[in-house]
Amino acid sequence: MGGLGGEVRAPTQDEAWAKFESEIRAQIEERFGLFLDAPLTREAAYRKMWRDEESNSWVLDYHFSK
């Protein structure tokens, strides 16, 4: 049990993925020793992303666990 989840927002899908990889993933894996549950690949991330029409941004939800 346990883990950490959240979301990344960016104007494009490419930027959301890049932001997740550079700012979120490395930091959580190194700092907390957690493992990525989802999305495991770039392709999976693109399928999972959704467009927030209100903020006009792409949203990528993620989850890490022990």
Secondary structure, 3 states (H helix, E strand, C coil): CCCEEEEEEECCHHHHHHHHHHHHHHHHHHHHCCEEEECCCHHHHHHHCEEECCCCEEEEEEEEEC
